[in-house]
Amino acid sequence: MWRFDIDCIFSCSLSCYIPLHMSFTPQFFTTAESLVDSLDKKLLVVLRDGRKIIGVLRSYDQFANLVLQDSLERIYVGNAYGDIERGVFIIRGENVVLLGEIDVDVEDSLPLRQLPVEDILQMQREEAEAKARKDKLRFNLLHKQGFSVDFADNDLY
């Protein structure tokens, strides 16, 4: 889309004009080049397998492979979370689903409570078991109604 500046030369008809110079609206990069503004900032990266990694972006390449320093894996269960220290973490670009900068001021004021890793992992297992029981009941009900429910977790893609 062209954006014309006020300076223009009118031709014989007042309805058309020739701009002296044109300028473009700023470009938004959708490639790995757009990560340059995120260097040395604290990021949250959501991976394809559902893990959430928080760390400081130190480097990236043209394939959006990332190098995070002082990283940790954060596990959320309800309104609680637990952190597992990971150190330097290298992420292959094709595994990144979402990447965003963390506002450290807002992060501290969130209504989440931090729990020890052992407690949060136990809560995560209990939550997964409850979901499996609920899904089994739902699948049985659907099967009784004639629906096919013989898919595995990885067939949903």
N, C-alpha and C positions, 0 to 999 in steps of 0.2 A: 504494500500500500504506500503510495507516494504521499508525502506531506510537503505542501508548498509553503514557502515563506512569503511574506507580504510583498517583497520586491518583485515586481513583474512589469513587463512591457506590454502595453495594449496594442493590438493590431488595429486594422481599420474598423473592425467590428468590435463593439464594446463587450460582446458576449464571449469572446475567446481571448486568451492571453498566453503569452509565452513566459515561463518562469526564467529568471536569471540564473538561479541555482536551486537545486533540489537537495533535500536531506532525507535520510531514511529514518524510520523509527528504530529504536534499539532492537537488536536481535536477541532472541532467547535461544540458547543452545540446548539441544536435546541429546547431545552426545556426552562422552566422558569429559569433554572440555568444560562442561558446566560445573564440574566439581572443584574448579580452581578456587572459587569463593569459600569452599568448605574446608580448605586446608587449615590445619592447626586449630580446628574447632571440635567441640564435643558433639558426637553424632550418635543417633540411634539407628541401627541397621536391622531390619527384619529380613530373615533369610527364608528361603523356600520351604525349609523343613519346620518353620514356625519359631525358631529360636530368635531371641532378641539380644543383640550385641551392642553394648555401649562402649565407646572409646574415642580417642582423639585421632582424627584422620591425619596421617603423616605422609602418605604417598598414594598414588593411583597411576594407572596406565590407560592406554587407548581402549582397552577392553573393559574398563571400569573395575578391574581388580583393585582391591583396597588393602591398605596396610593400616591397621588401627593399633595405637599404642595405649598402654594402661587400660586395656579393655577388660570388660567383665560381661558375663552372660547373666541376664536378668530374667528371673522366672516369676510370673505373676499368677496368683491364685486369689480370686476374689479381690478384696481391697488390701492384700498383703503381697509382699515381694521378697525375694531372696537373691543375693548376688553370688556368683561363682567367679573368682578371679581367673582371668585368662592370659593376661600379659600382652605380648605382641601377638596380634591375630591377623592372619592373611585370609582374605575372602575373595573367592573367585567371582568375577562380575556377574556371571549368569545365575548365581545363587541369590542375588540381591533382589528382593521384592520391593522394599521401601527403604528410603534413606532420608533422614531429617535431622536438622540441627536441634540440639537440646538447649533450651533457655534455662541456664543454671539457677536464676532467681525464681522462676516458676517451679522448677523441679523440687526445690526444698519446701515449697508451700503446698504440695499436693497432699490430699487426705489419704495417703497410703502409709502403711506401717511396715517397717523392715523386720523380717524374722531371720533366725539362723537358717542356713542352707538345709540342714537336716530336716527341720520342721517344714520348710516350704516344699521339699521333695516328697515328704510323706503326704502333705496335703494334695500335691499334684497327683500322686498315685491314687489316693482316695477319690479325687475328682474324676480321674480317668476310669476307675472301676465303676463309679456311679453312672457315668456316661455309657459305658459298655452295657450295664444292666438295663438302662433306659432304652438304648438302641435295640437290644435283644427283644424287649417287650414290644417295641414298635414294629420291628421286622416280623415278629410272629403274628401280630395283628394284621399287617399288610399281606403276609403270606396267606392267612386265612381268607382274605378278601380277593385273592387271586393275583396279587402282584408278585413279580419276581424280585427277590431280595438276596440273590446269590452272588453279590459283588463283594470284592475285597476293598480295603481302604484305599489302595493305590489305583483302583479302577475308576475313581470318581473324577479324574482329571478331564 
